[in-house]
Amino acid sequence: GAMLASLTGTLLNVALDPLFISALRWGCRGAALATVIGNAVSTVLLLRICVKKEAFSLSIRDFTLKKEISLRVLGLGFPMAASTLLMSFSSAFSNRLTVSYGNVAVAARSVAGKSAMLIPMIVMGICMGVQPVISYVFGRRDLARLRKIVLGVGGVSVGAAALMSAAFFLFRRAFVAAFSPDPEIIALGTHMMLGSLLAVPVEAVYQMCSTYLQATGKVGYATLTSLMQKGLVF
């Protein structure tokens, strides 16, 4: 459910980009609006899943600030929050640098980035799905099973990311052309996709490691990896 909710928002973002950027000629504003709409839809779907499964309540009567609950929630969510915040700053900074090369470069980078965003979202869904299992097995101190799960899911994540990257690589020109018929954007976007796709399999390794650290309560390490991956190193 969580993977489908995240994937739905991503696919909606990808579908709205050519409409807003090219058809309606909204440029960067269109790309931003498509991102906001995609994230909003994913949020609504995730909330619906949580409420339906009675894992999350919107009632004010169930709200609490008890330390034993609040600290655990904040500890689990802070690495992801820091990662998302830094990703927004990094994206804004990159767009600022790209603007100096003209609108064609901005559009090409936006399209190329979609391929590098879609695959990690699928990988993140796979890793998020196994997070509760990792927490459960870690709590039981069944280290042999924990190792098997982490290596197995990690291998599946890297393999899936590599296969999808290869597919995007083979059809990269058609992918970019679906967003814009402009020859310059197609040429530059196709070139930019190469750089984006090279990092995707490594992103799968990062996502598995980050999931493991969060699931086992290692908040400090999880936050540090998020700060480095989405901020300092990027």
Long-range contacts (C-beta under 8 A, 24 or more apart in sequence): 1-49, 2-46, 2-49, 2-125, 2-128, 2-129, 3-122, 3-124, 3-125, 3-126, 3-128, 3-129, 4-45, 4-125, 5-42, 5-45, 5-46, 5-49, 6-42, 6-46, 6-121, 6-124, 6-125, 6-128, 7-121, 7-122, 7-125, 8-41, 8-42, 8-45, 9-38, 9-39, 9-40, 9-41, 9-42, 9-43, 9-45, 10-38, 10-42, 10-117, 10-118, 10-121, 11-38, 11-118, 12-37, 12-38, 12-41, 13-37, 13-38, 13-39, 13-114, 13-117, 14-114, 14-118, 17-110, 17-111, 17-114, 17-179, 18-178, 18-179, 18-180, 21-107, 21-110, 21-179, 21-180, 22-179, 22-180, 22-181, 22-182, 27-103, 27-106, 27-107, 28-95, 28-106, 28-110, 31-110, 75-217, 75-219, 76-214, 76-219, 78-219, 78-223, 79-210, 79-213, 79-214, 79-219, 79-222, 79-223, 79-225, 79-226, 80-214, 80-226, 82-223, 82-226, 82-227, 82-230, 83-210, 83-226, 83-229, 83-230, 86-226, 86-227, 86-230, 86-231, 86-234, 87-230, 89-231, 90-230, 90-231, 90-234, 104-182, 104-184, 104-185, 104-188, 105-188, 107-179, 107-180, 107-182, 107-185, 107-189, 108-176, 108-184, 108-185, 108-188, 108-189, 108-191, 108-192, 109-189, 109-192, 111-175, 111-176, 111-179, 111-180, 111-185, 111-189, 111-192, 112-176, 112-189, 112-192, 112-193, 112-195, 112-196, 113-196, 114-179, 115-168, 115-172, 115-175, 115-193, 115-196, 115-197, 116-193, 116-196, 116-197, 116-199, 116-200, 119-161, 119-164, 119-165, 119-168, 119-200, 119-203, 120-161, 120-200, 120-203, 120-204, 120-207, 122-160, 122-164, 123-157, 123-160, 123-161, 123-203, 123-204, 123-207, 124-207, 126-153, 126-156, 126-157, 126-160, 127-153, 127-157, 127-207, 127-208, 127-210, 127-211, 128-211, 130-211, 131-211, 131-214, 131-215, 132-215, 134-211, 134-212, 134-215, 134-216, 135-215, 135-216, 138-215, 138-216, 150-208, 150-212, 153-208, 154-204, 154-205, 154-208, 157-204, 157-205, 157-207, 157-208, 158-201, 158-204, 158-205, 158-208, 160-204, 161-200, 161-201, 161-203, 161-204, 162-200, 162-201, 162-204, 164-200, 165-197, 165-200, 165-201, 168-193, 168-197, 169-193, 169-194, 169-197, 172-197
